[in-house]
Amino acid sequence: MSSTSKSSRRKALGSLANETKANQIKILSFQGGKVSKMDCEFNIEGHLNLAFQSVDQSNYPGAKDRSISEIWVYKQKLKDWPLFPALYHAFVVLKIPSQCSESCAIWVSLDKHDDGITIQISRKKEDVVDMCHEHEREKNFEIIVQDKSDKTVNELIKFLVNSKFIEEGYSIKDRKHCKKFAKDIFDKFAETKKYEYEEQEDSAIDALLLAINSGAATILAALLFAVDMPLATCAAIGYSGLNSMTSTSKISKARDQDNKKEE
């Protein structure tokens, strides 16, 4: 197994078990084949307005007054978790049409990762759907839910600025993850629908976290880094091992109590 694969899986484990502070918004705006990047912790509203204005090439209406017409939530499977369908990355895509022409429409994607929130703005859909951080997304994503929207760009900016997405950080066990982020945005900006990810998805994650944070972590880590085995398989084996050890321990304790009673 390559060092890159091991590093990727180690990072995947870390993002599950630990809480991180997503205290930064990363804005990527695409224009004329060039990408402008802004990492901002302060004056987020000003940076977002500037990014939208740089991409918008129509004078009327103004970029921040333009209406959002459609919204999607995409589901992207994670290559390090092939046997855990509950573990996937969710991100939001918005379409902002133009009165000029279809080619003047603006496309926006919003992702939440353990290192912050990424907002991509472009006049090309593929820039935000197929790419993230200038890297090609895994080609295993699908649309979960989509709807019309009657909100504006200005409302989107205000919502992002006034929300607690940045301060709350990123934590899977506390439900401060990409799916909750996508749900909050979709439910706010969709006209009629809600994004309801299944409760059993979080239950499956809880089971995996239990395996990671318990005595099964030793088994999990050994399998994970010693052999080329999918992470989810390792977790399942580790969790099964923990259950087996726990059951054995309970039986031993029961026998000890019976022996004491006989004495």
N, C-alpha and C positions, 0 to 999 in steps of 0.2 A: 504494500500500500504506500502510495507516495506521501511525502511530507506535506504537500499541499492539501491532500485529502484529509490527513490527520488534523492539520491546522483548521480546516473548515469545520470538521466535526467537533473539535474542541471548542471552537467559537460558538457553534450551535448549542452545545451543552451549556456554555456560559450564559448565553442569552436566555435560556430557559430558567436556569437556577437563580440568576441574579437580577436585581433591579438596577437599571441605569438611569441617569439623568439625561433625558432628551432635551437639553436646554438650548438648542440651536435650530434655527430654520435655515435650510439650504435652498436657495432659489436659483434655478437654471432657466435662462430665457434664450430661445433660439431665434436667430434672425440672419437671413442671408447666408446660411451655412456655417455661421459662427455661433459659439455658445458663450454667454456671459454668466459668470457664477458670482453669487453673493452669499456669504455666510453671515447671518445676522442674529444677534441676541437682543439688540435694541433697535428702536425705530423700525419695527417690522412693517408697519403700515406704509411708511414712506418708501421702503425698499420694494414692497409689493406693487405699489402704485407705479413706481419707476419701471419695474419689470414689465408690467402690463402695457404701459405707454410705449416702451421700446419695441414691443412685438406688434402692437396695434398700428396699422398703417392707414386707417381711415380717420378722417377728422370729425365725422359725425355719425353716431353719438360718441362722446368721450369714452375712453377705454373703461373707466371704472363705472360708468353709467350703463354699459352694455348689458343686455339680459342674457342669462344662462338659459339655453333651450332644452338641453338633455343632460342626464347624469347616469353614470354606470358604476357598478362595483365589479371589479375583476378579481378572480380567484387564481392565484398562481401557486402551483404545487411546488414543494421544496424538495430538491434532489437529495438532500441529506436525510429526509424522512420518508422514504418511499412507501413504507408499510403503515404509515400513520396519516390517513386521509384528513383527520381533524386538524392536522398541522399544515397550514398553508398561509401564504401571504395574501392579504386583501388590500387593494388600492382603488382609489376613486379617479374617474375620468369625467371631465366636464366639457361640454361644447358650448362655445359662445359665438353665435352666428353674427354675420355682418349684413348691413343693408346694401352694401356694395355688391358683393358676390360671394359664392360659396368658398372661393379660394382665400377670402379675407377672414374666414372664421378663425377663431382662436381655440386651441385645445389645451386643457390643463390637466395634469395628473397630480395627485396628492398621495404620498406614501409616508407611513410612519415606521421607522426602524429603531433599533436599540441605540443608534448614535444620533438620532434627531428626526426631524420632519423634512421631507423633500418636496418642493413644489416645482413643477416643470411647466413652462409656458411656451407654446409654439403655434405657428400657423400650419404645421404638419402633424397630423394625428400620429403618425408612426414615431415621431420624436418623443412622444410622451407615453404611448402604449407599448411600443417595442423596446424602448430604452429606459434606463434609470441610472443616473450618475454617469452618463456617457458610456454605459456598458449595456450590452444587449441582454434583455430579460430572457429567462428560460422560456422556450416556446411551448410551454405546457400550461397556458392560462386560458381561462374561459370566463364568460360573463355570467355572474350570479343573478344580478337584478339590474333593471334599467327603468327609467321613467322620464317623463317630461319635467321641466322646472320652470318656475315663473319668478325666480330670484334674479338679483343682479350681481355683477362682479363686486360692487361696493359692499353689498351685504356679505359676500363671501369673505372679503378682506376683514371687515369688522368682526365677523364670526371667529375667524382664525386669531385675530389680535386679542379679542376679549375672552376667548376660551382658556381652559386650563391645560391644554394639550402640552404646552412646553413645560410648565412647572411640575406637572404630575410625573414626568419622566416616562420610562418604559418598563413595564413589569407584566409578565405573562400571568403569574400567579394571582396578581391583584386586578386582572382584566384591564390593564392599561396597555393594550397591544394594538396591532394594526387593524384587527377586525372591529374592535370597539371604536377606534378612530374613524374607520370607514363608515360604520353604522351611524355615528353621531353626525357626520357630514351628510350622508345620504338622507337620513331621516329629516334633517333640517331643510334640505334643498330640493328633495323630490316632491312632486306635486301630489301624488296619491298613494304611493307605495312606501313600505318600510323594508329595511334590510334586516332580516332575522336569521342570524346564524344559530345553528342548533345548539341547545344546551349540552347535549351529549359530547359536543366537540370540546367544550371546556372541561367536562368530566374526564374525557380521555387524557387531556393535558394534565389534569390534576393527578391522575394515576401515574403518568410518566414522571411528573415532578416528585411524587412520593418515592418512586424508585431511585431517582437521582439523589434526593436529599436524605436517604435512609441507608441502612446497611447494604442495600443492593447496589449502591454506588460503586463499591469495590468490584463487584462482578461486572457491572456495566462498563466501568473504565477499562478493566482488563480485556474484555471482549472488543471494546471499541478501538483500542489502540494497538492491540496485539494481532488482530486478524482483520481481514478486509470484509467486515460484515456490516450491513446497514444499521444505522443508529437505532432505528425503531426496533429491530430484531434484538439488538443488544439490550435495550431497555426492557423488552418483554421478558427476556431470559433473566435479566437481573431482578425484575419485579417478581417473577415466578420463584426465583431463588429466595427472595426475601419472604414471600408467603410460606414457602416450604420451611424455612428456618423458624419463622414465627409459629407455625403449626407444631413443629417438633418441640419447640420450647414450651408451648402450652401443654402438650402431652406429657412432657417431662415433669412439669410443675404439678400437674394433676396426679401423676404417679407418686411423686414425693409426698403430696398431701395425703394420699391414700395410705402410704407406708407409715406416715406419722400417726394416723388414726389407728392403724392396726397395732402399733407399738403401745 
